[in-house]
Amino acid sequence: MAPSSPIKFIEKALIGSSSSSFTLSYSDPEQKWIIRRHLLSLLQNYPNFKVSADTFNHNDGTSVNLLNVRGFLKVSKSNRTPPIPLTLWLHQNYPYMPPIAFISSPDPKTQIHANHPFVDTSGAVTPPYLSTWEYPRCSLVDFVNKLVKIFACDHPFACSSTPSFSHHSLVSKSEALDRLIGMLHYDMLALKVEAEEEIEGLARLQVEMNKRVRVTKGMISELEKEGERLNEKVMKLGEDTDKIMKWVSDHERKSVEEDAFEADDESSKAVIDSLAADIAIDDLMYSLDKAVEDGVITFDLYMKQVRTLGREQFFQRIKHMKIEGI
């Protein structure tokens, strides 16, 4: 149990005997004297803080026996912002190494607001003052004073969309650095949100572009297939044209042979012309039958031509019958 007087407790803890079951990890007498002086100065300025000793576990797994100070920081006169529970562990190499600082939630309903520039979600406090710690320029009292000013601008339990880092007043270089880092931190968070939104938009655009590429490739593939089908059709039409040209050539020779017969009079000539026209119409109808079977002409065109040729053949046969007197 700790002595009632903080001074007695600090001195007894630092002097400690080697036979004690709990020995602090401070070995240098000069170091112990500096620790005593810094702790007393802190308690004088912040009397609600209490000193105790306990085992501290570093991140690398090592365990050391250290002094720590616990208390509440009231950074605002307003009752809307709760006091901040603060714990300071004095490193085994203090004052040449900075203290290890943590804050904790005063109750389960109060949580550290996310994205605080100097406090992470575990409660570890890492302001620039600690990263630039240098003895004898730095001390516990000065560090806690800095924390009061930092948390007055951006309270860890009261998230504000507009932290007061940009407040214009005469401040020291270190305070200006704290405010600048805080402003940059929130600017970076805003830029990060914008960048994430832009990345999401680009990702959606990429998905849409990939979809369009697939559709375009499908269209190109269909067009290539259609081109192949048209080439095949052209080749087939070429073959059909060759067949028609051969047929025309053959029938031209037959016509020449038929022209070798000559009529003796006008009546005979009229009979020959009528029979020739009748036969020619038969041949043409036969050719049309073949043409529609081969797909050279459409069925509608075929029927139109057949009706016309049928009427013409009928007239030729009537003409022939009149000449023959039938």
Buried (B, 14 or more C-beta within 10 A) or exposed (E): EBEEEBEEBBBBBBEBEEEEEEBBBBEEEEBBEBBBBBBBBBBEEBEEBEBEBEEBEEEEEEEBBBBBBBBBBBBBEEEEBBBBBBBBBBBBEBBEEBBBBBBEBEEEEEEBBEBBBBBEEEBEBBBBBBEEBEEEEBBBBBBBBBBBBBBBBBBBBBBEEEBEBEEEEEEEEBBEBBBEBBBEBBEEEEEEEEEEEEEEEEEEEEEEEEEEEEEEEEEEEEEEEEEEEEEEEEEEEEEBEEBBEEBEEEBEEEEEEEEEEEEEEEEEEBBBBBBBBBBBBEBBBEBBEBBBEBEBEEEEEBEEBBEEBEEBBEEBBEBBEEBEEE
